[in-house]
Amino acid sequence: MTLIITVAAKNKVIQASDRRLTHLDGRLYNDQANKAVCVSCNNAVFSVAYTGIAHVDGRKTDEWIADYFAAIPDIGQKPIHEIQRELADYASAAFSKRSNPPLLQMVLSGFHLHLNRPFIMSILNAKYRLSPTSLAADYLEPPSGNFRNSLSVMQQIAGKRSGTIIQLNGLFTVAHPNTAFGRIVQKRLKKTKKYAAYMEHYEVADNLVSAVRLAHRHPELGHAIGKDVLVMIHDIADREQMVFEARYYAVGLSPDGYTPHLFSPNGNQRGTLFPYGGVPASGIWTNKPPERPKR
């Protein structure tokens, strides 16, 4: 299972996720999995990270998610809420065939270009909450084949407010406030939340990578969290441009460029890892926000 940490500030959205996949018994399966997709649609630019099952219908989960976007004839005409509903239906069709569906959560985060606001939303096939007494999540219902019942409402930051959202998904119980370790993680993220809007995006990214690697040291859950981290950055360069950057942080090496799966009106590209020492900002693309519809 994956730890996903997303920061949404008024001028940037940064999502970090470890790249480790494990077997159900905890054994390491893959420490360099791609778990991210980036999309530019009609009214949003956003990333999709996932946590849960590693394969769906015989395909790697990231490839399975990418196949949904690749099948859209003109993604430039699709609004974000329509994509959220359709992606939930796409997942429901695959998971409803299983007698005991596994857990899968997809976290969408980025900027709504018409509203000029950041957002975080999720697609999930279970309802759960943080247990006040243990490291386990309390499932209000077990994972099912229905993803529509757990669609989250888009969390937004009002345009004139300086508030920031930090959301943890997947192995979020590493930050359980009732544990000593969890309080250390919370303290590490508290400063980031307070100053994210005023920090450079690479500083926020470095802080999130540090938090993921701290979670790797958790005495009970750390084995399921990798130290290699992929960071997706959405930054408002100015009112005319949205800059996307992906950075791959490998242990013992400087962050290298990494392109996740990219889908936009200008074309699609499947994920590619650049060699170490390559262009450090290899995943940059820019998008001019579409004009607001006339009323």
ChimeraX attribute file (.defattr): number of C-alpha atoms within 10 A of each C-alpha:
attribute: neighborCount
match mode: 1-to-1
recipient: residues
	/A:1	26
	/A:2	24
	/A:3	29
	/A:4	24
	/A:5	25
	/A:6	27
	/A:7	28
	/A:8	28
	/A:9	28
	/A:10	25
	/A:11	21
	/A:12	27
	/A:13	32
	/A:14	27
	/A:15	31
	/A:16	29
	/A:17	30
	/A:18	30
	/A:19	24
	/A:20	24
	/A:21	25
	/A:22	20
	/A:23	13
	/A:24	11
	/A:25	6
	/A:26	12
	/A:27	11
	/A:28	15
	/A:29	13
	/A:30	14
	/A:31	17
	/A:32	16
	/A:33	18
	/A:34	27
	/A:35	26
	/A:36	30
	/A:37	24
	/A:38	28
	/A:39	23
	/A:40	26
	/A:41	21
	/A:42	19
	/A:43	22
	/A:44	27
	/A:45	26
	/A:46	26
	/A:47	27
	/A:48	23
	/A:49	28
	/A:50	28
	/A:51	23
	/A:52	19
	/A:53	19
	/A:54	21
	/A:55	12
	/A:56	17
	/A:57	9
	/A:58	8
	/A:59	12
	/A:60	16
	/A:61	22
	/A:62	22
	/A:63	20
	/A:64	17
	/A:65	23
	/A:66	24
	/A:67	13
	/A:68	14
	/A:69	22
	/A:70	20
	/A:71	9
	/A:72	13
	/A:73	10
	/A:74	15
	/A:75	20
	/A:76	18
	/A:77	12
	/A:78	16
	/A:79	15
	/A:80	20
	/A:81	14
	/A:82	10
	/A:83	16
	/A:84	19
	/A:85	14
	/A:86	14
	/A:87	19
	/A:88	22
	/A:89	16
	/A:90	15
	/A:91	23
	/A:92	18
	/A:93	14
	/A:94	14
	/A:95	23
	/A:96	14
	/A:97	10
	/A:98	11
	/A:99	9
	/A:100	12
	/A:101	18
	/A:102	16
	/A:103	18
	/A:104	24
	/A:105	20
	/A:106	25
	/A:107	25
	/A:108	25
	/A:109	28
	/A:110	30
	/A:111	28
	/A:112	20
	/A:113	21
	/A:114	14
	/A:115	13
	/A:116	18
	/A:117	22
	/A:118	30
	/A:119	24
	/A:120	24
	/A:121	18
	/A:122	22
	/A:123	23
	/A:124	27
	/A:125	26
	/A:126	22
	/A:127	16
	/A:128	16
	/A:129	10
	/A:130	15
	/A:131	14
	/A:132	12
	/A:133	11
	/A:134	12
	/A:135	19
	/A:136	16
	/A:137	17
	/A:138	15
	/A:139	13
	/A:140	10
	/A:141	10
	/A:142	14
	/A:143	19
	/A:144	21
	/A:145	23
	/A:146	19
	/A:147	25
	/A:148	18
	/A:149	13
	/A:150	16
	/A:151	17
	/A:152	14
	/A:153	12
	/A:154	14
	/A:155	15
	/A:156	19
	/A:157	19
	/A:158	16
	/A:159	14
	/A:160	8
	/A:161	9
	/A:162	15
	/A:163	16
	/A:164	23
	/A:165	19
	/A:166	18
	/A:167	14
	/A:168	18
	/A:169	20
	/A:170	21
	/A:171	22
	/A:172	20
	/A:173	21
	/A:174	28
	/A:175	22
	/A:176	21
	/A:177	16
	/A:178	14
	/A:179	14
	/A:180	11
	/A:181	18
	/A:182	19
	/A:183	15
	/A:184	18
	/A:185	20
	/A:186	16
	/A:187	14
	/A:188	16
	/A:189	20
	/A:190	13
	/A:191	11
	/A:192	20
	/A:193	17
	/A:194	15
	/A:195	15
	/A:196	28
	/A:197	20
	/A:198	14
	/A:199	13
	/A:200	12
	/A:201	19
	/A:202	13
	/A:203	12
	/A:204	24
	/A:205	26
	/A:206	14
	/A:207	18
	/A:208	25
	/A:209	24
	/A:210	17
	/A:211	20
	/A:212	25
	/A:213	19
	/A:214	18
	/A:215	27
	/A:216	20
	/A:217	16
	/A:218	17
	/A:219	10
	/A:220	10
	/A:221	17
	/A:222	18
	/A:223	17
	/A:224	24
	/A:225	27
	/A:226	26
	/A:227	23
	/A:228	21
	/A:229	29
	/A:230	31
	/A:231	26
	/A:232	31
	/A:233	27
	/A:234	28
	/A:235	23
	/A:236	18
	/A:237	13
	/A:238	10
	/A:239	9
	/A:240	11
	/A:241	14
	/A:242	20
	/A:243	18
	/A:244	27
	/A:245	23
	/A:246	27
	/A:247	24
	/A:248	27
	/A:249	22
	/A:250	16
	/A:251	12
	/A:252	7
	/A:253	10
	/A:254	12
	/A:255	23
	/A:256	22
	/A:257	25
	/A:258	28
	/A:259	25
	/A:260	27
	/A:261	25
	/A:262	21
	/A:263	22
	/A:264	19
	/A:265	15
	/A:266	10
	/A:267	10
	/A:268	15
	/A:269	14
	/A:270	13
	/A:271	20
	/A:272	14
	/A:273	15
	/A:274	16
	/A:275	11
	/A:276	15
	/A:277	11
	/A:278	13
	/A:279	13
	/A:280	19
	/A:281	17
	/A:282	17
	/A:283	23
	/A:284	17
	/A:285	14
	/A:286	17
	/A:287	17
	/A:288	12
	/A:289	19
	/A:290	14
	/A:291	9
	/A:292	10
	/A:293	6
	/A:294	4
	/A:295	3
